[in-house]
Amino acid sequence: MAQQSEALAIEPRNAILEAAAWCFMERGFNATSIDDIARELSATKGMVYHYFDTKAELFFEIHHRAMDALLDEVTPLATASMPASQRFTEMAQRYVRTLILTRHYQRTVSEAVQMLLRSTTTASQRLQLTRLQERRNHCESLFLTVLEQGMAEGSMRAQRPRVAIKPVFGAMNSVINWYHPREDETQEQLDQLVGEVVDVALQGVMLRG
């Protein structure tokens, strides 16, 4: 709690976003109130409202930060000077690792996609969700471009790349639903887990020598 109080004093906006992300992940957006977020922070509701006008504003900023985390990791690798298959693998490793490390943010994004599909939002919220979906599509397009380059190099395969990329992302994204951190988990164990997820996710598009 002391660390949380210190974070709230030093970077209150970030501390509120962290607390909100955990609440949204655990309770869902609709079931989470500003009071819940304030309790998570051991702060007042007025503190939260000082930085964020509405729960929806919190919700969407969390989404953008989740996408920032993923894009910051994979974008530089998409044009790196290495064979496409190696780039694709390293992009996937960074993507999965970032999903794990920012799981509370990513789970909130996952809920947003479902909200969009169910059309249970206002027109303004749907516009925000559509913009976020465009960012997710951009992330997918980075992987798709490298897959197509790998096919041209003869190291990767797909009958229809735009179809093949979907199960790759399905397998990678699934980690946020079943992964639960352990207190005694080591960096080596996390690295092994990331490697196993990536191996499964990429087995359909990689040509093995």
GUNUTOR-554374 format. One line per 10 residues: their letters; for each residue x negated, y negated, z negated of N, C-alpha, C, CB. Coordinates in nm, 4 decimals. Atoms other than C-alpha are relative to their C-alpha. Glycine has a CB too. Layout:
A	X,Y,Z,X,Y,Z,X,Y,Z,X,Y,Z | ...;
//
This chain:
MAQQSEALAI	-0.0824,0.1203,0.0000,0.0000,0.0000,0.0000,-0.0858,-0.1254,0.0000,0.0932,-0.0006,-0.1204 | 0.0893,0.1146,0.0046,-0.2932,-0.2326,-0.0716,-0.0482,-0.0360,0.1396,-0.1190,0.0283,-0.0916 | 0.0450,0.0254,-0.1361,-0.4212,-0.1918,0.2834,0.1104,-0.0652,0.0813,-0.0456,0.1296,0.0668 | -0.1135,0.0555,-0.0725,-0.0740,-0.2665,0.4170,0.0207,-0.1465,-0.0380,0.1275,0.0816,-0.0286 | -0.0160,0.1368,0.0463,-0.0474,-0.5813,0.2039,-0.1090,-0.0891,0.0571,-0.0015,-0.0055,-0.1524 | 0.1110,0.0756,-0.0564,-0.3896,-0.6922,0.3237,0.0234,-0.0269,0.1479,-0.1320,0.0751,-0.0203 | -0.0288,0.0170,-0.1420,-0.2897,-0.6342,0.6866,0.1096,-0.1035,0.0218,0.0406,0.1334,0.0623 | -0.1097,0.0956,-0.0116,0.0290,-0.8319,0.6336,-0.0495,-0.1421,-0.0227,0.1112,0.0336,-0.0996 | 0.0542,0.1325,0.0289,-0.1722,-1.1216,0.4930,-0.0919,-0.0493,0.1116,-0.0755,0.0021,-0.1322 | 0.0990,0.0397,-0.1008,-0.4397,-1.1188,0.7634,0.0593,-0.0084,0.1405,-0.1159,0.0979,0.0000;
EPRNAILEAA	-0.0598,-0.0050,-0.1341,-0.2443,-1.0183,1.0761,0.1476,0.0387,-0.0139,-0.0764,0.1020,0.0930 | -0.1392,-0.0352,0.0310,0.1241,-1.0351,0.9821,0.0782,0.0518,0.1205,0.0708,-0.1197,-0.0567 | -0.0749,-0.0448,-0.1180,0.2562,-0.9958,1.3367,-0.0324,0.1452,0.0327,-0.0313,-0.0896,0.1212 | 0.0410,-0.1379,-0.0275,0.0547,-0.6793,1.3942,0.0518,0.0958,-0.1072,-0.1528,0.0092,0.0090 | -0.0471,-0.0852,0.1094,0.1496,-0.5418,1.0526,0.1500,0.0277,0.0143,-0.0296,-0.0661,-0.1368 | -0.1442,-0.0191,-0.0196,0.5191,-0.5955,1.1262,0.0254,0.0962,0.1148,0.0699,-0.1346,0.0271 | -0.0160,-0.0908,-0.1139,0.4861,-0.4229,1.4647,-0.0336,0.1433,-0.0391,-0.0885,-0.0447,0.1169 | 0.0367,-0.1337,0.0450,0.3099,-0.1269,1.3023,0.1128,0.0620,-0.0823,-0.1296,-0.0047,-0.0822 | -0.1078,-0.0510,0.0844,0.5823,-0.0908,1.0412,0.1245,0.0311,0.0817,0.0335,-0.1005,-0.1096 | -0.1181,-0.0212,-0.0838,0.8577,-0.1266,1.3000,-0.0157,0.1243,0.0858,0.0253,-0.1219,0.0887;
AWCFMERGFN	0.0235,-0.1178,-0.0841,0.6983,0.1364,1.5251,0.0224,0.1283,-0.0789,-0.1424,-0.0022,0.0575 | -0.0200,-0.1188,0.0829,0.6893,0.3879,1.2396,0.1483,0.0198,-0.0310,-0.0808,-0.0113,-0.1307 | -0.1431,-0.0111,0.0304,1.0505,0.3106,1.1493,0.0799,0.0461,0.1211,0.0541,-0.1337,-0.0496 | -0.0715,-0.0389,-0.1213,1.1723,0.3389,1.5070,-0.0258,0.1468,0.0322,-0.0420,-0.0888,0.1185 | 0.0328,-0.1386,-0.0294,0.9885,0.6691,1.5487,0.0746,0.0941,-0.0942,-0.1513,0.0226,-0.0106 | -0.0588,-0.0891,0.1004,1.1268,0.8174,1.2272,0.1527,-0.0033,-0.0014,-0.0518,-0.0364,-0.1365 | -0.1452,0.0143,0.0131,1.4821,0.6815,1.2382,0.0725,-0.0216,0.1325,0.0306,-0.1140,-0.0914 | -0.0637,0.0415,-0.1243,1.5446,0.5738,1.5980,0.0340,-0.1476,-0.0049,0.1258,0.0827,0.0266 | -0.0236,0.1438,-0.0064,1.6122,0.2209,1.7156,0.1332,-0.0379,-0.0628,-0.0047,-0.0477,0.1440 | -0.1333,0.0384,0.0459,1.9855,0.2122,1.6473,0.0163,0.0155,-0.1509,0.1050,0.0827,0.0713;
ATSIDDIARE	-0.0151,-0.0272,0.1437,1.9509,0.3543,1.2953,-0.0945,-0.0821,-0.0869,-0.0227,0.1467,-0.0269 | 0.0967,0.0798,0.0752,1.6685,0.1189,1.1949,0.0492,-0.1430,-0.0129,-0.1382,0.0031,0.0677 | -0.0381,0.1395,0.0246,1.7478,-0.2169,1.0370,-0.1242,-0.0826,-0.0323,0.1031,-0.0096,-0.1157 | 0.1088,0.0882,0.0411,1.5300,-0.5190,0.9703,-0.0324,0.0233,-0.1478,0.0374,-0.1487,0.0253 | 0.0238,-0.0331,0.1412,1.5750,-0.4311,0.6017,-0.0920,0.1210,-0.0132,0.1331,0.0273,-0.0721 | 0.0861,-0.1184,0.0026,1.4173,-0.0906,0.6716,-0.1449,-0.0378,0.0284,0.0486,0.1042,0.1022 | 0.1353,0.0425,-0.0375,1.1190,-0.2559,0.8368,-0.0639,-0.0800,-0.1125,0.0029,-0.0833,0.1294 | 0.0517,0.0789,0.1125,1.0811,-0.5030,0.5508,-0.0403,0.0908,-0.1161,0.1054,-0.1025,-0.0470 | 0.0339,-0.0944,0.1076,1.0900,-0.2162,0.2988,-0.1277,0.0760,0.0319,0.1150,0.0990,-0.0230 | 0.1223,-0.0703,-0.0417,0.8240,-0.0301,0.4982,-0.1232,-0.0859,-0.0264,0.0073,0.0376,0.1496;
LSATKGMVYH	0.1098,0.0948,0.0198,0.6078,-0.3418,0.4654,-0.0160,-0.0435,-0.1449,0.0214,-0.1213,0.0861 | -0.0078,0.0570,0.1345,0.7006,-0.4114,0.1027,0.0009,-0.1523,0.0090,-0.1184,0.0490,-0.0878 | -0.0122,0.1436,-0.0244,0.7922,-0.7569,0.2313,0.1481,-0.0368,0.0023,-0.0698,-0.0407,0.1341 | -0.1381,0.0457,-0.0072,1.1044,-0.9658,0.2647,0.0495,0.0031,0.1445,0.0131,-0.1418,-0.0583 | -0.0592,0.0058,-0.1332,1.3448,-0.9631,0.5561,-0.0338,-0.1336,0.0666,0.1535,0.0198,-0.0076 | 0.0350,0.1312,-0.0536,1.2674,-1.3336,0.5956,-0.1378,-0.0014,0.0638,0.0062,-0.1038,-0.1091 | 0.1343,-0.0102,-0.0582,0.9013,-1.2464,0.6612,0.0068,0.0574,0.1412,-0.0910,0.0875,-0.0885 | -0.0136,-0.0612,-0.1321,1.0019,-1.0246,0.9523,0.0623,-0.0989,0.0975,0.0849,0.1284,-0.0078 | -0.0696,0.0941,-0.0882,1.2400,-1.2845,1.0948,-0.0838,-0.1236,0.0308,0.1315,-0.0421,-0.0626 | 0.0886,0.1139,-0.0265,0.9691,-1.5497,1.0682,-0.0805,0.0213,0.1282,-0.0952,-0.0225,-0.1187;
YFDTKAELFF	0.0818,-0.0314,-0.1173,0.7765,-1.3705,1.3446,0.0797,0.0585,0.1162,-0.1083,0.0961,-0.0386 | -0.0817,-0.0629,-0.1050,1.0517,-1.1899,1.5366,0.1464,-0.0371,-0.0217,-0.0179,0.1557,0.0000 | -0.1383,0.0478,0.0135,1.3971,-1.3302,1.6049,0.1010,0.1137,-0.0123,0.0363,-0.0866,0.1188 | -0.0956,-0.1111,-0.0016,1.5664,-0.9933,1.6642,-0.0735,0.1331,-0.0054,0.0893,-0.0066,0.1256 | 0.0537,-0.1361,-0.0027,1.5130,-0.6211,1.6287,-0.0405,0.0380,0.1420,0.1034,0.1007,-0.0550 | 0.0307,-0.0313,-0.1402,1.5210,-0.5961,2.0083,-0.1340,-0.0604,0.0422,0.1122,-0.0516,0.0921 | 0.1285,0.0626,-0.0329,1.2280,-0.8392,2.0333,-0.1156,0.0857,-0.0509,-0.0084,-0.1422,-0.0602 | 0.0991,-0.0924,0.0549,1.0273,-0.6106,1.8072,-0.0136,0.1239,0.0879,0.0378,0.0406,-0.1429 | -0.0075,-0.1223,-0.0798,1.1350,-0.3094,2.0087,-0.0770,-0.0138,0.1306,0.1453,0.0354,0.0289 | 0.0623,0.0163,-0.1307,1.0195,-0.4490,2.3424,-0.1489,-0.0337,-0.0099,0.0716,-0.1081,0.0777;
EIHHRAMDAL	0.1434,0.0273,0.0144,0.6878,-0.5838,2.2148,-0.0764,0.1278,-0.0323,-0.0244,-0.1051,-0.1095 | 0.0620,-0.1304,0.0269,0.6107,-0.2392,2.0776,-0.0204,0.0754,0.1306,0.0869,0.0835,-0.0975 | 0.0116,-0.0687,-0.1291,0.6771,-0.0982,2.4244,-0.1155,-0.0527,0.0813,0.1282,-0.0139,0.0791 | 0.1077,0.0581,-0.0798,0.4447,-0.3412,2.5933,-0.1364,0.0351,-0.0584,0.0159,-0.1520,0.0088 | 0.1273,-0.0366,0.0614,0.1701,-0.2682,2.3428,-0.0338,0.1469,0.0263,0.0041,-0.0271,-0.1508 | 0.0224,-0.1415,-0.0306,0.2155,0.1035,2.3991,-0.0546,0.0159,0.1411,0.1303,0.0805,-0.0159 | 0.0473,-0.0083,-0.1382,0.1715,0.0556,2.7732,-0.1362,-0.0648,0.0156,0.0998,-0.0656,0.0946 | 0.1324,0.0627,-0.0045,-0.1214,-0.1815,2.7212,-0.1077,0.1001,-0.0412,-0.0046,-0.1243,-0.0917 | 0.0984,-0.0963,0.0510,-0.2995,0.0898,2.5228,-0.0342,0.1042,0.1052,0.0527,0.0688,-0.1263 | 0.0226,-0.1019,-0.1031,-0.2553,0.3468,2.8009,-0.0697,-0.0584,0.1217,0.1322,0.0636,0.0419;
LDEVTPLATA	0.0572,0.0594,-0.1222,-0.3331,0.1155,3.0919,-0.1432,-0.0472,-0.0227,0.0864,-0.1178,0.0479 | 0.1366,0.0439,0.0289,-0.6421,-0.0271,2.9215,-0.0985,0.1157,0.0086,-0.0070,-0.0641,-0.1385 | 0.0872,-0.1172,-0.0026,-0.7825,0.3254,2.8988,-0.0177,0.0569,0.1408,0.0553,0.1072,-0.0916 | 0.0084,-0.0720,-0.1279,-0.7007,0.4656,3.2431,-0.0330,-0.0890,0.1192,0.1294,0.0703,0.0263 | 0.0197,0.0865,-0.1164,-0.7201,0.1618,3.4735,-0.1458,-0.0081,0.0442,0.0510,-0.1386,-0.0304 | 0.1393,0.0084,-0.0459,-1.1019,0.1221,3.4730,-0.0491,0.1292,0.0657,-0.0904,-0.0344,-0.1167 | 0.0450,-0.1286,-0.0546,-1.1475,0.4936,3.5473,0.0553,0.0270,0.1394,0.0404,0.1126,-0.0928 | -0.0657,-0.0286,-0.1275,-0.9135,0.4884,3.8471,-0.0876,-0.0352,0.1190,0.1307,-0.0753,0.0092 | 0.0890,0.0418,-0.1100,-1.1794,0.3154,4.0590,-0.1474,0.0212,-0.0352,0.0240,-0.1479,0.0346 | 0.1385,-0.0250,0.0409,-1.4925,0.4431,3.8841,-0.0754,0.0781,0.1080,-0.0035,0.0773,-0.1337;
SMPASQRFTE	0.0847,-0.0662,-0.1005,-1.7833,0.5774,4.0888,-0.0297,0.1430,-0.0422,-0.1320,-0.0780,0.0206 | 0.0175,-0.1419,0.0278,-1.7354,0.9495,4.0421,0.1009,0.0767,0.0853,0.0185,0.0314,-0.1531 | -0.0955,-0.0774,-0.0798,-1.5579,1.2320,4.2278,0.1411,-0.0128,-0.0552,-0.0410,0.1472,0.0043 | -0.1387,0.0211,0.0393,-1.1802,1.2047,4.2220,0.0460,0.0994,-0.1061,0.0898,0.0094,0.1211 | -0.0436,-0.1000,0.0978,-1.1294,1.5297,4.0307,-0.0541,-0.0316,-0.1390,-0.0449,0.1400,0.0431 | 0.0583,0.0380,0.1288,-1.3632,1.4096,3.7565,0.0711,-0.1227,-0.0567,-0.1511,-0.0278,0.0150 | -0.0738,0.1185,0.0434,-1.1914,1.0709,3.7444,0.1373,0.0379,-0.0549,0.0152,-0.0989,0.1161 | -0.1348,-0.0412,0.0398,-0.8509,1.2375,3.7230,-0.0030,0.0676,-0.1366,0.0611,0.0948,0.1050 | 0.0116,-0.0721,0.1276,-0.9636,1.4644,3.4393,-0.0286,-0.0963,-0.1145,-0.1109,0.1065,0.0080 | 0.0334,0.0936,0.1071,-1.1189,1.1807,3.2396,0.1146,-0.0958,-0.0274,-0.1258,-0.0782,0.0352;
MAQRYVRTLI	-0.1193,0.0826,0.0199,-0.8120,0.9631,3.2967,0.1020,0.0749,-0.0856,0.0625,-0.0397,0.1361 | -0.0959,-0.0814,0.0752,-0.5959,1.2469,3.1670,-0.0435,0.0148,-0.1452,0.0156,0.1385,0.0647 | 0.0494,-0.0142,0.1368,-0.8174,1.2959,2.8620,0.0231,-0.1275,-0.0808,-0.1489,0.0354,0.0008 | -0.0210,0.1270,0.0699,-0.8035,0.9276,2.7726,0.1485,-0.0265,-0.0220,-0.0628,-0.1155,0.0788 | -0.1447,0.0197,0.0099,-0.4306,0.9196,2.8374,0.0560,0.0803,-0.1168,0.0699,0.0407,0.1317 | -0.0518,-0.0864,0.1067,-0.3572,1.2133,2.6073,-0.0518,-0.0455,-0.1359,-0.0392,0.1470,0.0251 | 0.0560,0.0452,0.1278,-0.5920,1.0889,2.3366,0.0714,-0.1271,-0.0476,-0.1525,-0.0257,0.0134 | -0.0686,0.1243,0.0361,-0.4251,0.7464,2.3450,0.1434,0.0269,-0.0434,-0.0014,-0.0980,0.1177 | -0.1336,-0.0393,0.0437,-0.0818,0.9072,2.3243,-0.0013,0.0462,-0.1451,0.0551,0.1106,0.0898 | 0.0097,-0.0540,0.1360,-0.1932,1.0866,2.0089,-0.0285,-0.1113,-0.1005,-0.1099,0.1077,-0.0077;
LTRHYQRTVS	0.0419,0.1037,0.0945,-0.3588,0.7860,1.8469,0.1042,-0.1104,-0.0180,-0.1300,-0.0609,0.0461 | -0.1042,0.1034,0.0079,-0.0631,0.5562,1.9200,0.1382,0.0650,0.0057,-0.0159,-0.1037,0.1152 | -0.1212,-0.0806,-0.0125,0.2075,0.8195,1.8776,0.1253,-0.0745,-0.0437,-0.0139,0.1262,-0.0808 | -0.1191,0.0706,0.0479,0.4433,0.5963,1.6777,0.0474,-0.1048,0.1004,-0.0286,-0.0664,-0.1347 | -0.0384,0.0938,-0.1062,0.4345,0.3373,1.9560,0.0581,0.0751,0.1196,-0.1215,-0.0847,0.0442 | -0.0418,-0.0733,-0.1193,0.4689,0.5945,2.2333,0.1363,0.0659,-0.0178,-0.1034,0.1049,0.0351 | -0.1313,-0.0594,0.0242,0.7669,0.7667,2.0727,0.1102,-0.1045,0.0163,0.0059,0.0622,-0.1407 | -0.0956,0.1080,-0.0200,0.9419,0.4308,2.0715,0.0243,-0.0233,0.1479,-0.0492,-0.1282,-0.0663 | -0.0138,0.0125,-0.1448,0.8733,0.4014,2.4441,0.0868,0.1121,0.0539,-0.1378,0.0012,0.0684 | -0.0773,-0.1144,-0.0456,1.0158,0.7497,2.4944,0.1484,-0.0224,-0.0249,-0.0470,0.1279,-0.0696;
EAVQMLLRST	-0.1411,0.0276,0.0299,1.3383,0.6459,2.3232,0.0550,-0.1050,0.0955,0.0167,-0.0470,-0.1461 | -0.0464,0.1060,-0.0895,1.3568,0.3368,2.5440,0.0380,0.0553,0.1359,-0.1070,-0.1070,0.0158 | -0.0311,-0.0607,-0.1289,1.3451,0.5467,2.8590,0.1350,0.0699,-0.0064,-0.1100,0.0993,0.0416 | -0.1277,-0.0678,0.0151,1.6330,0.7558,2.7286,0.1167,-0.0984,-0.0102,-0.0032,0.0890,-0.1224 | -0.1027,0.1040,0.0072,1.8292,0.4422,2.6440,0.0333,-0.0525,0.1387,-0.0459,-0.1150,-0.0903 | -0.0207,0.0497,-0.1358,1.7801,0.3198,2.9987,0.0798,0.1005,0.0819,-0.1346,-0.0294,0.0682 | -0.0697,-0.1020,-0.0772,1.8939,0.6496,3.1466,0.1460,0.0125,-0.0421,-0.0700,0.1340,-0.0151 | -0.1369,-0.0120,0.0483,2.2030,0.6539,2.9283,0.0807,-0.1273,0.0202,-0.0002,0.0370,-0.1455 | -0.0655,0.1291,-0.0223,2.2802,0.2875,3.0089,0.0815,-0.0444,-0.1216,0.0905,0.0076,0.1227 | -0.0689,0.0407,0.1227,2.3709,0.2155,2.6477,-0.0490,-0.1369,-0.0467,-0.0211,0.1047,-0.1110;
TTASQRLQLT	0.0596,0.1282,0.0359,2.2061,-0.1275,2.6558,0.0753,-0.1156,0.0645,-0.1469,-0.0036,0.0412 | -0.0564,0.1195,-0.0619,2.3081,-0.4834,2.7351,-0.0743,-0.0275,0.1306,-0.0088,-0.1226,-0.0963 | 0.0635,0.0350,-0.1270,2.2234,-0.6393,3.0722,-0.1411,-0.0529,-0.0227,0.0839,-0.1042,0.0753 | 0.1320,0.0555,0.0305,1.9327,-0.8299,2.9173,-0.0972,0.1094,-0.0416,0.0104,-0.1054,-0.1102 | 0.0859,-0.1098,0.0433,1.7974,-0.5173,2.7499,-0.0347,0.0918,0.1158,0.0671,0.0794,-0.1109 | 0.0289,-0.0847,-0.1162,1.8282,-0.3177,3.0714,-0.1062,-0.0633,0.0878,0.1273,0.0252,0.0817 | 0.1029,0.0692,-0.0774,1.6214,-0.5844,3.2479,-0.1370,0.0210,-0.0628,0.0315,-0.1502,0.0102 | 0.1256,-0.0234,0.0710,1.3513,-0.5529,2.9823,-0.0473,0.1441,0.0187,0.0165,-0.0313,-0.1495 | 0.0352,-0.1409,-0.0142,1.3606,-0.1738,3.0020,-0.0441,0.0317,0.1424,0.1182,0.0885,-0.0391 | 0.0397,-0.0199,-0.1394,1.3387,-0.1871,3.3807,-0.1422,-0.0485,0.0226,0.0963,-0.0726,0.0947;
RLQERRNHCE	0.1375,0.0513,-0.0123,1.0233,-0.3988,3.3564,-0.0992,0.0962,-0.0637,-0.0123,-0.1393,-0.0653 | 0.0875,-0.0977,0.0643,0.8754,-0.1496,3.1149,-0.0132,0.1266,0.0834,0.0523,0.0345,-0.1389 | 0.0058,-0.1178,-0.0871,0.9655,0.1372,3.3465,-0.0912,-0.0264,0.1183,0.1406,0.0386,0.0492 | 0.0901,0.0358,-0.1102,0.7838,-0.0476,3.6256,-0.1453,0.0133,-0.0426,0.0277,-0.1432,0.0484 | 0.1362,-0.0156,0.0496,0.4726,-0.0520,3.4089,-0.0358,0.1489,-0.0109,-0.0161,-0.0699,-0.1372 | 0.0239,-0.1439,0.0060,0.5071,0.3227,3.3495,-0.0219,0.0557,0.1401,0.1177,0.0719,-0.0686 | 0.0171,-0.0439,-0.1392,0.5451,0.3721,3.7237,-0.1371,-0.0395,0.0527,0.1100,-0.0597,0.0897 | 0.1330,0.0437,-0.0424,0.2278,0.1709,3.7777,-0.1071,0.0929,-0.0552,-0.0265,-0.1444,-0.0454 | 0.0954,-0.0934,0.0607,0.0399,0.3964,3.5369,-0.0007,0.1313,0.0770,0.0347,0.0252,-0.1488 | -0.0099,-0.1236,-0.0772,0.1674,0.7014,3.7232,-0.0634,-0.0153,0.1373,0.1457,0.0420,0.0145;
SLFLTVLEQG	0.0551,0.0219,-0.1347,0.0656,0.5460,4.0561,-0.1523,0.0025,-0.0003,0.0491,-0.1335,0.0565 | 0.1462,-0.0075,0.0100,-0.2944,0.5162,3.9345,-0.0458,0.1456,0.0093,-0.0495,-0.0639,-0.1328 | 0.0321,-0.1428,-0.0057,-0.3041,0.8920,3.8769,0.0311,0.0566,0.1380,0.0778,0.0774,-0.1080 | -0.0394,-0.0503,-0.1312,-0.1232,0.9571,4.2058,-0.1043,-0.0339,0.1060,0.1358,-0.0574,0.0401 | 0.1024,0.0421,-0.0960,-0.3804,0.7591,4.4041,-0.1246,0.0861,-0.0121,-0.0361,-0.1473,-0.0209 | 0.1201,-0.0821,0.0203,-0.6674,0.9550,4.2482,0.0275,0.1441,0.0426,-0.0457,-0.0046,-0.1487 | -0.0362,-0.1345,-0.0468,-0.4837,1.2834,4.3134,-0.0122,0.0087,0.1518,0.1438,0.0364,-0.0442 | 0.0072,0.0006,-0.1472,-0.4512,1.1947,4.6816,-0.1443,-0.0090,0.0479,0.0815,-0.1173,0.0576 | 0.1423,0.0059,-0.0348,-0.8207,1.1058,4.6923,-0.0668,0.1348,-0.0245,-0.0712,-0.1102,-0.0810 | 0.0543,-0.1323,0.0284,-0.9031,1.4391,4.5329,0.0398,0.1004,0.1057,0.0456,0.0477,-0.1357;
MAEGSMRAQR	-0.0446,-0.0880,-0.1085,-0.6979,1.6166,4.7967,-0.0840,-0.0242,0.1250,0.1502,-0.0225,0.0309 | 0.0823,0.0334,-0.1171,-0.8928,1.4326,5.0668,-0.1416,0.0518,-0.0160,-0.0024,-0.1515,0.0227 | 0.1347,-0.0503,0.0267,-1.2178,1.5387,4.9004,-0.0046,0.1527,-0.0045,-0.0517,-0.0568,-0.1312 | -0.0054,-0.1457,0.0045,-1.0999,1.9003,4.8811,-0.0169,0.0590,-0.1379,-0.1033,0.0556,0.0882 | 0.0159,-0.0496,0.1369,-1.1186,1.9268,4.5022,0.1326,0.0101,-0.0754,-0.0945,-0.0900,-0.0762 | -0.1310,-0.0025,0.0645,-0.7474,1.8859,4.4232,0.1050,0.0412,0.1024,0.0347,-0.1385,-0.0622 | -0.1003,-0.0539,-0.0912,-0.4243,2.0231,4.5655,0.1394,-0.0452,-0.0418,-0.0075,0.1535,0.0043 | -0.1424,0.0278,0.0229,-0.0553,1.9417,4.5988,0.0701,0.0043,0.1348,0.0217,-0.1395,-0.0711 | -0.0775,0.0008,-0.1239,0.2033,2.0153,4.8639,0.0637,-0.1368,0.0190,0.1083,0.1109,-0.0014 | -0.0573,0.1344,-0.0026,0.3804,1.6918,4.7783,-0.0504,-0.0742,-0.1239,0.1580,0.0043,0.0043;
PRVAIKPVFG	0.0629,0.0655,0.1155,0.1677,1.4676,4.5541,0.0981,-0.0722,-0.0911,-0.1026,-0.0977,0.0475 | -0.0949,0.0758,0.0825,0.4602,1.2531,4.4378,0.0861,0.0921,-0.0868,0.0898,-0.0862,0.0889 | -0.0712,-0.0985,0.0808,0.6337,1.5665,4.3150,-0.0965,0.0642,-0.0998,0.0655,0.1081,0.0902 | 0.0972,-0.0697,0.0845,0.3221,1.7344,4.1759,-0.0413,-0.0818,-0.1218,-0.1226,0.0351,0.0809 | 0.0453,0.0837,0.1112,0.2366,1.4353,3.9570,0.0989,0.0023,-0.1164,-0.0211,-0.1435,0.0474 | -0.1027,0.0029,0.1048,0.5645,1.4682,3.7633,-0.0255,0.1027,-0.1098,0.1369,0.0241,0.0609 | 0.0279,-0.0952,0.1082,0.4878,1.7939,3.5784,-0.1318,-0.0280,-0.0716,-0.0021,0.1407,0.0549 | 0.1241,0.0387,0.0673,0.1379,1.6633,3.5083,0.0328,-0.0959,-0.1142,-0.1001,-0.0656,0.1004 | -0.0379,0.0966,0.1036,0.2886,1.3700,3.3217,0.0916,0.0624,-0.1045,0.0684,-0.1209,0.0629 | -0.0873,-0.0672,0.0959,0.5540,1.5913,3.1659,-0.0798,0.0741,-0.1051,0.0929,0.0962,0.0712;
AMNSVINWYH	0.0828,-0.0754,0.0932,0.2886,1.8119,3.0111,-0.0804,-0.0922,-0.0914,-0.0939,0.0923,0.0764 | 0.0784,0.0925,0.0817,0.0742,1.5206,2.8949,0.0889,-0.0729,-0.1008,-0.0732,-0.1015,0.0893 | -0.0866,0.0789,0.0877,0.3623,1.3185,2.7526,0.0636,0.0835,-0.1109,0.1085,-0.0664,0.0815 | -0.0643,-0.0851,0.1006,0.4991,1.6167,2.5621,-0.0734,-0.0023,-0.1335,0.0086,0.1427,0.0505 | 0.0798,-0.0044,0.1226,0.2196,1.5799,2.3068,0.0603,-0.0888,-0.1084,-0.1441,-0.0431,0.0288 | -0.0544,0.0898,0.1019,0.4018,1.2932,2.1332,0.1188,0.0627,-0.0732,0.0421,-0.1323,0.0636 | -0.1168,-0.0640,0.0614,0.6937,1.5249,2.0573,-0.0363,0.1125,-0.0963,0.0902,0.0540,0.1073 | 0.0324,-0.1142,0.0848,0.5123,1.8186,1.9022,-0.1263,-0.0172,-0.0839,-0.0144,0.1207,0.0845 | 0.1230,0.0177,0.0780,0.1793,1.6853,1.7732,0.0308,-0.0663,-0.1339,-0.1028,-0.0840,0.0788 | -0.0107,0.0585,0.1333,0.1652,1.6169,1.4007,-0.1395,0.0004,-0.0623,0.1030,0.0788,-0.0895;
PREDETQEQL	0.1363,0.0059,0.0543,-0.1642,1.4959,1.2504,-0.0106,0.0700,-0.1348,-0.0448,-0.1447,-0.0138 | 0.0284,-0.0635,0.1287,-0.3177,1.6902,0.9634,-0.1051,-0.0818,-0.0748,-0.0482,0.1468,0.0197 | 0.0948,0.0784,0.0794,-0.5058,1.5259,0.6811,-0.1426,0.0499,0.0163,0.0388,0.0034,-0.1466 | 0.1346,-0.0571,-0.0082,-0.7980,1.7643,0.7248,-0.0469,0.0167,0.1450,-0.0037,0.1348,-0.0712 | 0.0366,-0.0162,-0.1403,-0.8113,1.7397,1.1052,-0.1301,-0.0737,0.0295,0.1126,-0.0511,0.0917 | 0.1281,0.0599,-0.0333,-1.1619,1.6733,1.2326,0.0029,-0.0560,0.1420,-0.1130,0.1028,-0.0151 | 0.0110,0.0550,-0.1350,-1.2709,1.4799,1.5387,-0.0201,0.1115,0.1026,-0.1158,-0.1007,0.0076 | 0.0222,-0.1141,-0.0889,-1.3884,1.8051,1.6915,0.1308,0.0726,0.0318,-0.0998,0.0974,-0.0630 | -0.1290,-0.0669,-0.0220,-1.0454,1.9618,1.6460,0.0908,-0.0843,0.0897,0.0700,0.0277,-0.1347 | -0.0806,0.0881,-0.0852,-0.8781,1.6587,1.8015,-0.0498,0.0064,0.1434,-0.0042,-0.1455,-0.0516;
DQLVGEVVDV	0.0575,-0.0109,-0.1340,-1.1166,1.6746,2.0971,0.0421,0.1310,0.0673,-0.1535,-0.0092,-0.0068 | -0.0403,-0.1309,-0.0534,-1.0355,2.0434,2.1409,0.1469,-0.0015,0.0410,-0.0248,0.1112,-0.1041 | -0.1422,0.0089,-0.0316,-0.6635,1.9723,2.1306,0.0229,-0.0784,0.1282,0.0762,-0.0648,-0.1152 | -0.0128,0.0814,-0.1217,-0.6938,1.6985,2.3928,-0.0413,0.0814,0.1217,-0.0858,-0.1286,-0.0102 | 0.0472,-0.0823,-0.1109,-0.8938,1.9333,2.6130,0.0981,0.1083,0.0398,-0.1308,0.0626,-0.0354 | -0.0974,-0.1065,-0.0283,-0.6370,2.2113,2.5833,0.1236,-0.0554,0.0705,0.0413,0.0708,-0.1302 | -0.1172,0.0616,-0.0632,-0.3468,1.9808,2.6704,-0.0311,-0.0387,0.1435,0.0461,-0.1236,-0.0793 | 0.0383,0.0431,-0.1350,-0.5323,1.8402,2.9705,-0.0183,0.1206,0.0916,-0.1298,-0.0836,-0.0043 | 0.0178,-0.1212,-0.0819,-0.6299,2.1886,3.0955,0.1339,0.0536,0.0489,-0.0737,0.1088,-0.0800 | -0.1331,-0.0493,-0.0373,-0.2657,2.2965,3.0924,0.0673,-0.0956,0.0975,0.0880,0.0187,-0.1251;
ALQGVMLRG	-0.0680,0.0988,-0.0824,-0.1391,1.9716,3.2436,-0.0542,-0.0041,0.1432,-0.0124,-0.1366,-0.0633 | 0.0635,0.0183,-0.1298,-0.3878,1.9742,3.5322,-0.0167,0.1293,0.0785,-0.1333,-0.0638,-0.0184 | 0.0315,-0.1266,-0.0667,-0.3998,2.3438,3.6212,0.0691,0.0131,0.1357,0.0398,0.1167,-0.0889 | -0.0696,-0.0109,-0.1266,-0.1488,2.3010,3.9024,-0.0552,-0.0852,0.1116,0.1394,-0.0339,-0.0196 | 0.0513,0.0907,-0.1029,-0.3406,2.0275,4.0842,-0.1505,0.0110,0.0212,0.0344,-0.1414,-0.0359 | 0.1447,-0.0137,-0.0130,-0.7037,2.1316,4.0364,-0.0363,0.1253,0.0785,-0.0660,0.0035,-0.1379 | 0.0574,-0.1158,-0.0690,-0.8921,2.3597,4.2757,-0.1224,0.0429,-0.0766,-0.0353,-0.0322,0.1489 | 0.1133,-0.0496,0.0779,-1.1309,2.5750,4.0785,-0.1034,0.0601,0.0941,0.0461,0.1047,-0.1048 | 0.1085,-0.0515,-0.0841,-1.4669,2.6473,4.2312,-0.0410,0.1410,-0.0366,-0.1195,-0.0901,-0.0092;
//
